[in-house]
C-alpha cells in the first residue's frame, strides 16, 4: 500500500487536508496450479469441468484501488471558539485470504464433490446406500467458484460536525457520520431451480422448471 497526504492552511480561518491511498493485493496461486477460474456460467454446460485451466480464480480488481481522502476545518468567526469540520473518503476492502480461502479447496475437478439427489434415507443409513453403489444418473458435480468479474468492495465514509467552546472547560459538539458500502460479497447458488413470486406474494418454483446446469449440483 502507498499513501500520500498534504495539509494546507488556506487562511487563518480555514485549513484543508487531502490524501490518496493506493492498496492492492496479488493474485492467489496454488503451488501445483490447482486453482482456476470459471470465466462464464455458460461454461458449466459447454466445458466438462467448467473452469479454464491456467486462469486465476477471479480477475483481480484491486489494481485500480485508488482511495482519495479530503478534510476541511473552518473557523467561521475567527475567535477560535467555534469550528466546523467535515471529511470524506473511500476505503477499499482487499480481497484477501478470508475472501477466497474456502473456494481454494472446493474447485472442481481439483476437489471432487458430488450431490446425490433425493437419497432414499438420511443419517447413518447413507453409509449403506453409498456402499451399495450409486446410480450415476443421480450424481451431480459440486463446486465453489468466485465471480470471475468480481468487483472491488469499498466503503464511502463522510462526517460533519460543529463544536463550540463555551468556556469554563465546557465544549458542545454536534455531528453526523455516514457510510455506504458497495460491491459487498455474498454467497448465492446460480444453479437453483428458478422461482417467482405469485400474485399472493408467495415465492414458488416455476412449474416445470429444472436446474439451469443439469450435470451440476449445488454451486456456490
C-alpha positions as CSV (number, residue, x, y, z in Angstrom):
1,X,0.0,0.0,0.0
2,X,1.1,3.6,-0.7
3,X,-0.3,6.8,0.9
4,X,0.4,10.5,0.3
5,X,-1.1,13.4,2.3
6,X,-0.8,17.1,2.4
7,X,-2.1,19.7,4.8
8,X,-2.8,23.3,3.5
9,X,-3.7,26.2,5.7
10,X,-5.5,28.5,3.2
11,X,-6.0,31.3,5.8
12,X,-6.3,31.9,9.5
13,X,-9.9,30.6,9.3
14,X,-9.7,27.6,7.1
15,X,-7.4,24.6,6.5
16,X,-7.6,21.7,4.1
17,X,-6.3,18.1,4.2
18,X,-6.1,15.8,1.2
19,X,-4.7,12.4,0.8
20,X,-4.6,9.5,-1.6
21,X,-4.1,5.8,-0.8
22,X,-3.3,3.0,-3.2
23,X,-4.0,-0.5,-1.9
24,X,-3.6,-3.7,-4.0
25,X,-3.2,-7.4,-3.5
26,X,-1.6,-10.1,-5.7
27,X,-3.5,-12.9,-7.3
28,X,-3.9,-16.1,-5.2
29,X,-1.9,-19.0,-6.5
30,X,-1.6,-22.7,-5.7
31,X,1.8,-24.4,-5.7
32,X,0.7,-27.1,-8.3
33,X,-1.5,-24.8,-10.3
34,X,-4.7,-26.4,-8.9
35,X,-6.8,-23.3,-9.0
36,X,-8.6,-21.8,-12.0
37,X,-11.5,-19.5,-12.8
38,X,-15.0,-20.0,-14.1
39,X,-14.9,-17.4,-16.8
40,X,-18.6,-17.7,-17.6
41,X,-21.6,-19.6,-16.2
42,X,-22.2,-20.8,-19.7
43,X,-19.0,-22.8,-19.4
44,X,-20.8,-25.1,-16.9
45,X,-22.7,-26.5,-19.9
46,X,-20.1,-26.3,-22.6
47,X,-17.0,-27.5,-20.7
48,X,-16.7,-30.8,-18.8
49,X,-15.1,-29.1,-15.8
50,X,-16.4,-25.6,-16.1
51,X,-13.1,-23.9,-15.4
52,X,-10.5,-22.7,-17.8
53,X,-7.1,-24.1,-16.6
54,X,-4.3,-21.6,-16.3
55,X,-6.6,-18.7,-15.4
56,X,-6.8,-17.1,-12.0
57,X,-9.8,-17.7,-9.7
58,X,-11.0,-14.3,-10.5
59,X,-9.9,-11.2,-12.3
60,X,-8.1,-9.1,-9.7
61,X,-10.0,-5.8,-9.2
62,X,-7.6,-4.3,-6.7
63,X,-5.2,-2.8,-9.3
64,X,-7.4,0.3,-9.6
65,X,-8.0,0.8,-5.9
66,X,-7.2,4.5,-5.6
67,X,-8.8,5.9,-2.5
68,X,-9.0,9.7,-2.1
69,X,-9.5,11.4,1.3
70,X,-10.5,15.0,1.9
71,X,-11.0,17.0,5.1
72,X,-11.7,20.6,5.9
73,X,-11.7,22.6,9.2
74,X,-13.3,26.2,9.3
75,X,-13.3,28.7,12.0
76,X,-16.1,30.9,10.7
77,X,-15.9,33.8,13.2
78,X,-12.2,33.8,13.8
79,X,-12.5,33.6,17.5
80,X,-11.0,30.1,17.8
81,X,-14.0,29.1,19.8
82,X,-16.2,27.6,17.0
83,X,-15.1,25.1,14.4
84,X,-16.9,23.4,11.6
85,X,-15.2,20.3,10.3
86,X,-16.1,17.8,7.5
87,X,-14.5,15.0,5.7
88,X,-15.0,12.3,3.0
89,X,-13.1,9.2,2.0
90,X,-13.1,6.0,0.1
91,X,-11.9,2.8,1.9
92,X,-11.3,-0.4,-0.1
93,X,-11.6,-3.9,1.4
94,X,-8.8,-6.0,-0.3
95,X,-9.9,-9.5,-1.5
96,X,-7.5,-11.4,0.8
97,X,-7.4,-15.0,2.1
98,X,-10.6,-14.6,4.2
99,X,-12.5,-14.0,0.9
100,X,-11.3,-16.9,-1.2
101,X,-9.8,-19.5,1.2
102,X,-12.9,-21.8,1.2
103,X,-13.2,-21.7,-2.6
104,X,-9.5,-22.6,-2.9
105,X,-10.2,-26.1,-1.6
106,X,-13.5,-26.6,-3.4
107,X,-12.9,-26.0,-7.1
108,X,-13.9,-28.9,-9.3
109,X,-12.1,-31.0,-10.6
110,X,-9.2,-30.4,-8.1
111,X,-11.8,-31.0,-5.4
112,X,-14.2,-33.9,-6.1
113,X,-17.5,-33.2,-4.6
114,X,-20.9,-34.5,-5.6
115,X,-24.6,-34.1,-4.8
116,X,-26.8,-37.1,-4.6
117,X,-30.3,-36.1,-5.5
118,X,-33.3,-37.5,-3.5
119,X,-31.4,-40.1,-1.4
120,X,-33.8,-42.8,0.0
121,X,-32.5,-42.4,3.5
122,X,-30.7,-39.9,5.7
123,X,-28.3,-40.1,8.6
124,X,-26.2,-43.3,9.3
125,X,-28.3,-45.2,6.7
126,X,-26.5,-43.3,4.0
127,X,-23.4,-45.4,4.5
128,X,-25.2,-48.5,3.3
129,X,-26.5,-46.6,0.3
130,X,-23.0,-45.5,-0.7
131,X,-21.5,-48.9,-0.1
132,X,-24.1,-50.4,-2.4
133,X,-23.1,-48.1,-5.2
134,X,-24.9,-45.0,-6.6
135,X,-26.6,-44.7,-9.9
136,X,-24.5,-42.2,-11.9
137,X,-27.7,-40.6,-13.1
138,X,-28.4,-39.3,-9.6
139,X,-24.9,-37.9,-9.1
140,X,-24.1,-34.3,-9.9
141,X,-20.8,-32.4,-9.7
142,X,-20.4,-29.9,-7.0
143,X,-18.1,-26.9,-6.7
144,X,-17.4,-23.4,-5.5
145,X,-16.5,-20.6,-7.7
146,X,-15.9,-16.8,-7.5
147,X,-17.5,-14.5,-9.9
148,X,-14.7,-14.0,-12.5
149,X,-15.6,-10.4,-13.0
150,X,-15.7,-9.7,-9.2
151,X,-15.8,-6.0,-8.3
152,X,-13.7,-4.4,-5.6
153,X,-15.7,-4.0,-2.3
154,X,-15.3,-0.5,-0.9
155,X,-16.9,1.9,1.6
156,X,-17.7,5.6,1.4
157,X,-17.5,7.4,4.7
158,X,-18.3,11.0,5.5
159,X,-18.7,13.2,8.5
160,X,-19.5,16.8,9.5
161,X,-19.5,18.3,13.0
162,X,-19.7,21.7,14.7
163,X,-18.1,22.4,18.1
164,X,-18.2,25.4,20.3
165,X,-16.0,26.3,23.3
166,X,-18.4,27.6,26.0
167,X,-15.6,28.4,28.4
168,X,-15.3,27.1,31.9
169,X,-13.8,23.9,30.5
170,X,-17.0,23.1,28.6
171,X,-17.3,22.2,24.9
172,X,-20.5,21.5,23.0
173,X,-20.3,19.4,19.8
174,X,-22.8,18.0,17.4
175,X,-22.0,15.9,14.4
176,X,-23.1,13.5,11.7
177,X,-21.3,10.3,10.5
178,X,-22.4,8.3,7.5
179,X,-21.2,5.4,5.4
180,X,-22.3,3.4,2.4
181,X,-21.0,0.0,1.2
182,X,-20.6,-1.0,-2.4
183,X,-20.0,-4.4,-4.1
184,X,-20.2,-6.3,-0.8
185,X,-19.5,-10.0,-1.3
186,X,-22.3,-12.6,-0.8
187,X,-22.9,-16.2,-1.4
188,X,-25.5,-17.5,-3.9
189,X,-26.4,-20.6,-5.9
190,X,-26.8,-19.9,-9.6
191,X,-27.9,-23.5,-10.2
192,X,-31.1,-23.2,-8.1
193,X,-34.4,-24.1,-9.8
194,X,-35.9,-20.8,-11.0
195,X,-38.6,-19.3,-8.7
196,X,-41.0,-16.4,-8.9
197,X,-43.4,-14.5,-6.7
198,X,-47.1,-15.2,-7.3
199,X,-50.0,-12.7,-7.1
200,X,-50.3,-13.6,-3.4
201,X,-46.7,-12.6,-2.7
202,X,-45.6,-16.2,-2.0
203,X,-42.4,-17.3,-3.8
204,X,-42.8,-20.6,-5.6
205,X,-40.7,-22.7,-8.0
206,X,-41.5,-22.1,-11.7
207,X,-43.8,-25.0,-12.8
208,X,-41.8,-27.5,-14.9
209,X,-38.5,-25.6,-14.4
210,X,-35.3,-27.6,-14.0
211,X,-31.8,-26.9,-12.9
212,X,-30.0,-24.4,-15.1
213,X,-27.0,-26.7,-15.3
214,X,-28.3,-30.2,-15.1
215,X,-24.9,-32.0,-14.7
216,X,-24.1,-29.9,-11.7
217,X,-25.5,-29.9,-8.1
218,X,-25.1,-27.1,-5.7
219,X,-22.8,-24.3,-6.9
220,X,-21.7,-21.6,-4.6
